[in-house]
Amino acid sequence: MKPYFVAAALFTMFSCQPPASNTPETEEQDTSTVMVTASVETPDQQCYTRISGKDTAYLEFEIKKDTVYGRLEYHLFEKDKNVGGIKGTIADNIIKAEYNFMSEGTFSKRPVIFKVENSQIFEAIPSSFDAQGIPVFDKDQSKLKFEHDPFIKGACKF
C-alpha cells in the first residue's frame, strides 16, 4: 500500500508545478497602460452630503470670485429624485442660487439659499410659496430660517 501513497504523492507534486509558459524564462512583462478616471476634488470644489432619516441630499459646488455653480441632488425616500445644477452668488457666507433640476421627467427651477458655517451648510426654509408653488424667501437675511440637519463636508461624488 505504501507504493500507492508514494506514487500519488509524486503525481500530486508534479501536477502542482506551474506550466512551462509561466516559467521565469518565458514570462513577458506587461507594458500596457491602464487609464483610470476618478473623481478628483479641485481646490475650489466643495462637496457636502445631508442625511436626514431616509432622505439624502448631495451638494457639490465651486466658487469663482462671487459666483457659485455646481450640482444639487435630493434623494427623498419613496419619491422621485431631483437632480440638477445651481448657479448663483455668495456674500457673507450666504449662497443665493437658482436650482434648475429634473424631477418626474419634468424640468423645473426654483431659488435656493444656503448658509455656510465652517464645514457645514444649512439650507434655508422658505417663508412662503407663490401661486405657482415657487419658494419665496425673506429679503432680510437675518430673518431667514434654516434646516436643523446640515450638509456635512465630505468626499466628492462626481
C-alpha positions in Angstrom: 0.0 0.0 0.0 3.0 2.3 0.6 3.9 2.3 -3.1 0.5 3.7 -3.9 1.0 6.6 -1.4 4.4 7.3 -2.9 3.1 7.3 -6.4 0.1 9.5 -5.5 2.4 11.9 -3.7 4.8 12.1 -6.7 1.9 12.6 -9.1 0.5 15.4 -7.0 3.9 17.1 -6.6 4.5 17.1 -10.4 0.9 18.2 -11.2 1.3 21.3 -9.0 4.2 22.6 -10.9 3.5 25.8 -13.0 3.1 25.2 -16.7 6.1 25.9 -18.9 4.6 29.0 -20.3 4.8 30.7 -16.9 8.4 29.9 -16.1 10.7 32.9 -15.5 12.5 32.3 -18.8 9.3 32.8 -20.8 7.4 35.3 -18.7 6.8 38.6 -20.5 6.5 41.9 -18.8 3.1 43.7 -19.2 3.9 47.2 -20.6 0.4 48.3 -21.3 -1.0 51.4 -19.7 -4.3 51.4 -18.0 -6.3 54.7 -17.8 -8.3 55.2 -14.7 -10.8 58.1 -14.3 -11.6 59.1 -10.8 -13.4 62.0 -9.1 -10.7 64.4 -8.0 -11.6 67.3 -5.8 -10.1 70.6 -7.2 -9.0 73.2 -4.7 -12.1 75.3 -5.4 -14.5 72.3 -5.4 -16.6 71.7 -2.2 -18.7 68.6 -1.6 -21.4 68.1 1.1 -23.9 65.4 2.0 -27.0 65.7 4.2 -28.7 62.6 5.6 -32.0 63.1 7.4 -33.9 60.0 8.3 -34.2 58.1 5.0 -33.7 61.2 2.8 -30.3 62.1 1.3 -29.2 65.3 -0.4 -25.9 66.0 -2.1 -24.4 69.4 -2.9 -21.2 70.0 -4.9 -20.1 73.4 -6.0 -17.2 75.7 -6.9 -16.8 79.4 -6.2 -15.2 81.6 -8.8 -14.9 85.2 -7.4 -18.5 85.8 -6.2 -20.2 83.2 -8.5 -21.2 79.8 -7.2 -22.1 77.0 -9.6 -22.4 73.2 -9.1 -24.7 70.3 -8.7 -27.5 69.6 -6.2 -29.4 66.3 -5.8 -32.2 65.3 -3.5 -33.0 61.6 -2.9 -36.2 61.6 -0.9 -37.5 58.3 0.4 -40.2 56.8 -1.7 -40.2 59.8 -4.1 -38.5 60.6 -7.4 -35.1 62.1 -7.0 -34.4 65.7 -8.0 -31.1 66.2 -9.9 -29.8 69.5 -11.3 -27.5 72.4 -11.3 -27.2 75.5 -9.2 -25.8 78.9 -10.2 -25.8 82.0 -8.0 -23.8 84.2 -5.8 -22.1 84.1 -2.4 -21.9 87.0 0.0 -21.4 87.0 3.8 -21.4 83.2 3.8 -24.9 83.1 2.2 -25.3 81.3 -1.1 -28.3 82.5 -3.2 -28.8 80.4 -6.3 -31.2 79.2 -8.9 -31.7 75.4 -8.9 -32.5 74.0 -12.4 -33.5 70.4 -12.0 -35.3 67.4 -13.4 -37.9 65.5 -11.4 -40.5 63.1 -12.6 -39.5 63.7 -16.2 -40.1 67.5 -15.9 -37.6 70.3 -15.9 -38.2 72.9 -13.2 -36.4 75.8 -11.5 -36.6 77.3 -8.1 -34.5 79.6 -5.8 -32.3 78.0 -3.1 -30.4 79.7 -0.3 -27.7 78.1 1.9 -25.7 79.4 4.9 -22.0 78.2 5.0 -20.7 77.6 8.6 -17.3 76.0 8.9 -17.6 72.6 7.3 -21.4 72.6 7.3 -24.0 74.1 5.1 -27.6 74.8 6.2 -30.4 75.1 3.7 -32.9 77.9 4.1 -36.5 77.2 4.7 -38.9 79.3 2.5 -41.1 81.8 4.4 -43.9 81.1 1.9 -44.7 79.9 -1.6 -46.1 81.9 -4.5 -49.2 81.0 -6.6 -47.0 78.6 -8.8 -45.6 76.8 -5.7 -42.2 78.5 -6.1 -40.4 79.1 -2.7 -40.2 82.7 -1.5 -37.5 83.7 1.0 -37.4 86.7 3.3 -35.3 89.5 1.7 -33.9 90.3 5.2 -31.1 87.7 5.7 -31.4 88.0 9.5 -34.9 86.6 9.3 -34.0 83.5 7.3 -34.7 80.2 9.0 -32.6 77.2 8.2 -32.9 73.4 8.3 -31.7 71.7 11.5 -29.9 68.9 9.7 -26.8 70.4 7.9 -25.0 69.2 4.8 -21.6 67.9 6.1 -18.4 68.4 4.1 -17.2 65.1 2.6 -15.8 63.3 -0.4 -16.8 64.4 -3.8 -19.2 62.1 -5.7 -18.6 63.4 -9.3 
